[in-house]
């Protein structure tokens, strides 16, 4: 009887020790997670505190102010007049053009790589895509400048800027498309083939709708990346002080305006508000696309 009681006591003590160890490890994971996300929390808090003061209707409808207007407003203790309407319209224009060029090409290339995984040409394209993904954005801007600005458009333009953004989007869309299609069970494709469905309809009517959630996520990542790029646009779109919808002329963008504001001490307050807008825009875009992807899933 005593042996049995001792055995039960040892078993209980061991269970309590494991339970305590589990709680300690759980608290440690929570602590490390808080450390990991704390920079993001501090950045968001800083942007909100510094940038919310400049957010108003004029911020979305008016173009960027000049130095004299900013100095006058600061001297009178007022918020800086004007906004970033020229940057918002320019960013939307160039990202739309880049998406029109990059999304179809990226999805079709990803389909080819997924369907021809072991072929030599597919491996070459895959390697080029992976190398392109690691190329710094400033290098892509220089290439776009030499290729588009000098030889094709003969000047800075929204079209040249959209091409540089499209080049940056391609590797992400290609990779996400290929990996998404790889995760689709082979039985789905075999079922469609057994019914005599043509090959192109299997791709566009079966595989792509099945993997739509992953495809949208990859497209969103590509768009989110190029929305904040500055270096390629400095060498291709250049910037503009007015709202411009002509793709053959220089156009501004929100990242370009942030860079211009940063270089003018009188416009520093607009750096925070522009950055806050850009972060909020990407967040809203993420929420919308995730809801669409959830519907397909």
Buried (B, 14 or more C-beta within 10 A) or exposed (E): EEEEEEEEEEEEEEEEEEEEEEEEEEEEEEEEEEEEEEEEEEEEEEBBEBBEEBBBEBBEEBBBBBEEBBBBBBEEEEBBBBBBBBBBBBBBBBBEBBBEBBBEBBBBBBBBBBBEEEEEEBEEBBEEBEEBEEEEBBEBBBBBBEBBBEEEBEEBBBBBBBBBBBBBBBBBBBBBBBBBBBEBEEEBBEEBEEEEBEEEEBBEEBBBEBBBBBBBBBBBBBBBBBBBBBBBBBBBBBBBBEBBEEBBBBBBBBBBBBBBBBEBEBBBBBBBBBBBBBBBBBEEBBEEBBEBBEEEE
